[in-house]
C-alpha cells in the first residue's frame, strides 16, 4: 500500500515562506457572547470554527502531532501563538478540551483537543480564514472534525523508526488521526467495507479497537469527505476510509502522536492518507 509523505525540512521551509498567500473572502460571523475569549463562529465555507474574542480565526498545525509546538522562530512570526491563561468559553465548547503547553522558549500556548492553537499573520481582520490548507499542514480549528491529519515520524512498538514503506528509516509521514490526534490504522487483510479482524464477541478489540464513528461530520480541507463512511461490525459502528475499516492500536494508549502499531507486521497495519488506494472488493 503506497503512502504519501512530506519531509520535515521541506514543510518547515514552506511554512516560513507563505505569508503572502492569496486571501479568500470567507466571512465568519461570531455567534457567541463577547464575554467569551474563545468562541465558535460560523463560516459560509467551513461551518463552525474556533475564534478568539474578536473573531480572529484559530488554526492547528499537522506537525504538532505529539501535542507540542513545532512552529518556532520565523514560523511563529507567520503563525503567532494563541494563549489565554484561563479562557472563558463560548457555547458549544468544553473546558476539558482545552489545555496549556510550555513551548521551547518557555512561553505558554493554549491547546484544543491536544492541538496547539495559532493565528495566521495573513488574516487582517476577524472573519478572515486565509491560512487553511497552507502547505497541506495548516488547518482551521473546528469543534466537529471527525478526523485530523498528523505529520510525524513513524516509530514502532519495537522502538525502530520506520519510513513510509515500513522499512527502518527516518521520514516524516502524513497520516489520518481522530480529532484528538490519536493514530488510526487499517488492516491489510480487510476488504472493502468489511472488517475481517474483529471477533463477534469483541474479545480482541483491546488489541486493535475499532474507531466507533456512526457518522462522518467534517474532515480537514485537503481530504475528501466522500471517501469516509461508517460500517456496522457486530452491532457497533466503525469508521472507514476509501473502504478500509479504521482501527486504533491498543498499545498506543490513546496518546496523541503515538504510532507504535506500524511495527506489527510491519506493514500489516499501515497508516493512511490521501495517497491510499481503495480497499479491494470482497
C-alpha positions in Angstrom: 0.0 0.0 0.0 1.6 3.3 -1.1 1.7 6.1 1.4 2.3 9.8 0.6 4.7 11.8 2.8 6.2 15.3 3.3 9.7 15.6 4.6 10.0 17.9 7.7 12.7 20.2 6.2 10.5 21.0 3.2 7.5 21.6 5.3 9.1 24.0 7.7 10.6 25.9 4.8 7.2 26.2 3.3 5.6 27.4 6.5 8.1 30.2 6.9 7.7 31.5 3.4 3.9 31.5 2.9 2.9 34.8 4.4 1.8 36.2 1.1 -0.9 33.7 0.2 -3.9 35.0 -1.6 -6.8 36.0 0.6 -10.2 34.5 0.4 -13.4 36.3 1.3 -14.9 33.7 3.7 -16.9 35.8 6.2 -17.3 34.2 9.6 -19.8 35.7 11.9 -19.5 35.3 15.7 -22.4 33.6 17.3 -21.4 33.8 21.0 -21.4 36.5 23.6 -18.5 38.9 23.6 -17.5 37.9 27.1 -16.1 34.6 25.7 -12.4 34.7 25.0 -12.6 31.5 22.9 -15.8 31.1 20.9 -17.5 29.5 17.9 -18.2 31.4 14.8 -20.0 30.4 11.6 -18.2 30.4 8.2 -20.1 30.0 5.0 -17.3 27.8 3.7 -16.1 26.0 6.8 -19.1 25.9 9.1 -18.4 26.1 12.8 -14.9 27.4 13.6 -12.9 28.5 16.7 -12.0 32.2 17.1 -10.8 34.4 19.8 -13.0 37.1 21.4 -12.5 39.5 18.5 -13.5 36.9 15.9 -9.9 36.2 14.7 -9.6 32.6 13.4 -7.6 30.0 15.2 -5.6 27.2 13.5 -3.8 23.9 14.2 -0.6 22.5 12.7 -0.2 18.9 11.5 3.5 18.9 12.6 2.2 19.3 16.2 1.4 15.6 16.2 2.8 14.9 19.7 0.9 17.8 21.5 3.9 20.1 21.4 4.6 23.1 19.2 7.0 22.6 16.2 6.4 26.1 15.0 9.2 28.3 16.3 11.4 31.1 15.1 10.3 32.6 11.8 7.4 30.2 11.7 6.0 31.7 14.8 6.1 35.1 13.1 3.9 33.9 10.3 1.8 31.8 12.8 1.6 33.7 16.1 0.8 31.7 19.2 -2.6 31.9 20.9 -2.6 31.9 24.6 -5.2 32.6 27.2 -4.4 31.7 30.8 -8.0 30.9 31.7 -10.2 31.1 28.6 -13.9 31.9 29.0 -15.6 29.5 26.6 -18.5 30.2 24.3 -21.5 27.9 23.9 -20.7 24.5 22.4 -17.1 24.3 23.8 -16.0 22.1 26.7 -13.3 23.1 29.2 -11.9 19.5 29.1 -10.9 20.0 25.5 -8.6 22.9 26.4 -5.1 22.8 27.9 -1.8 24.6 28.0 1.7 23.6 26.9 5.1 25.1 27.5 6.9 26.0 24.4 10.7 25.6 23.7 11.2 29.3 24.7 9.3 28.6 28.0 6.3 30.7 26.9 2.8 29.2 27.1 0.3 28.2 24.4 -3.3 27.1 24.6 -4.3 23.8 23.1 -7.6 22.4 21.8 -8.1 18.7 21.8 -4.3 18.4 22.3 -3.6 20.7 19.2 -1.7 23.9 20.0 -3.6 26.9 18.6 -2.3 29.7 16.4 -3.3 32.8 14.5 -2.3 33.4 10.9 -0.5 36.7 10.1 -2.2 36.7 6.7 -5.6 37.3 8.4 -6.1 41.0 8.6 -9.4 41.0 10.5 -11.9 38.9 12.3 -13.7 36.6 9.8 -10.6 36.1 7.6 -9.7 32.4 7.1 -6.7 32.7 4.7 -4.5 30.2 6.5 -6.4 27.0 6.0 -4.7 24.4 3.8 -1.4 26.2 3.5 1.3 23.6 2.8 -1.3 20.9 3.4 -0.3 21.2 7.1 -2.3 24.1 8.5 -6.0 23.8 9.2 -8.7 26.0 10.6 -9.6 24.7 14.1 -13.1 23.3 14.3 -15.2 21.6 17.0 -16.6 19.0 14.7 -13.8 17.3 12.8 -14.3 13.5 12.7 -10.6 13.1 11.7 -7.4 15.2 11.6 -4.0 14.9 9.9 -0.7 14.5 11.6 2.8 14.7 10.2 5.2 12.6 12.3 8.0 10.1 12.3 6.6 6.5 12.5 8.1 4.8 15.5 7.1 1.2 16.2 6.5 -0.6 19.4 9.9 -2.1 18.8 11.5 1.4 19.1 12.5 1.4 15.4 11.9 4.4 13.2 10.0 3.4 10.1 9.7 5.2 6.7 6.6 5.3 4.5 7.4 1.9 3.1 7.6 0.3 6.6 11.3 -0.1 6.4 13.7 1.2 9.0 14.5 4.8 8.2 13.9 8.4 9.2 11.0 10.1 7.4 8.1 12.3 8.4 4.8 10.7 7.2 1.4 12.4 7.0 -1.4 10.2 8.2 -5.0 10.3 9.4 -5.8 10.5 13.1 -9.0 11.0 15.1 -9.9 14.6 16.1 -7.7 14.2 19.2 -4.7 13.2 17.2 -4.8 9.5 18.1 -3.4 7.4 15.2 -5.8 5.4 13.0 -4.7 2.3 11.1 -6.1 -0.1 8.5 -5.6 -3.9 8.3 -4.1 -5.2 5.1 -6.3 -8.3 5.2 -9.6 -6.4 5.3 -11.7 -5.9 2.2 -13.9 -3.0 1.0 -16.2 -2.1 3.9 -15.5 -5.4 5.6 -13.8 -5.9 8.9 -12.0 -9.3 8.9 -10.2 -8.9 12.2 -12.7 -8.2 15.0 -14.3 -11.2 16.7 -18.0 -11.3 17.2 -17.6 -11.1 21.0 -15.1 -8.2 20.6 -12.6 -10.3 22.7 -9.7 -9.0 20.6 -10.9 -5.4 20.4 -8.5 -4.2 23.1 -5.6 -5.1 20.8 -6.9 -3.2 17.7 -10.0 -1.3 18.9 -12.4 -0.2 16.1 -12.9 3.5 15.7 -16.6 3.7 16.6 -17.9 6.5 14.4 -21.5 6.3 13.4 -21.5 9.3 11.1 -18.8 11.5 9.5 -19.2 15.2 10.3 -16.2 17.2 8.9 -12.7 16.5 7.7 -9.7 18.8 7.0 -10.0 20.6 3.8 -7.3 18.6 1.9 -9.3 15.4 2.5 -12.4 14.4 0.5 -15.3 13.8 3.0 -16.9 11.4 0.5 -14.0 9.0 0.9 -15.1 8.4 4.5 -18.0 6.3 5.7 -19.2 4.0 8.5 -20.0 0.3 8.6 -21.6 -1.9 11.2 -19.4 -4.5 12.9 -21.4 -6.9 15.1 -23.8 -4.2 16.1 -21.2 -1.4 16.5 -20.2 1.3 14.0 -16.7 1.6 12.5 -15.2 4.5 10.6 -14.0 3.7 7.0 -11.6 5.5 4.7 -11.7 4.5 1.0 -13.4 1.4 2.1 -10.8 0.5 4.7 -12.2 -0.1 8.2 -10.2 2.1 10.7 -8.7 0.9 14.0 -6.7 2.3 16.9 -3.7 0.3 18.3 -4.3 -0.6 22.0 -0.6 -0.2 22.8 -0.7 3.4 21.7 -2.6 4.0 24.9 -4.7 6.8 23.4 -1.5 9.0 23.3 -1.5 11.7 20.7 1.3 11.2 18.2 2.0 7.6 19.2 2.1 5.3 16.2 3.6 2.1 17.6 1.3 -0.2 15.5 3.4 0.3 12.4 5.9 -2.3 13.6 3.2 -5.0 13.8 3.9 -6.8 10.5 5.5 -4.4 9.7 3.1 -3.0 7.1 0.2 -5.3 8.1 -1.3 -2.4 9.9 -0.5 0.7 7.9 -1.5 4.3 8.5 -3.5 6.1 5.7 -3.6 9.4 3.9 -4.6 11.0 0.6 -2.4 8.6 -1.5 -4.1 5.5 0.0 -5.5 3.1 -2.7 -9.1 2.0 -2.2 -9.7 -1.2 -0.3 -10.1 -4.2 -2.6 -13.6 -5.6 -3.2 -14.7 -8.8 -1.5 
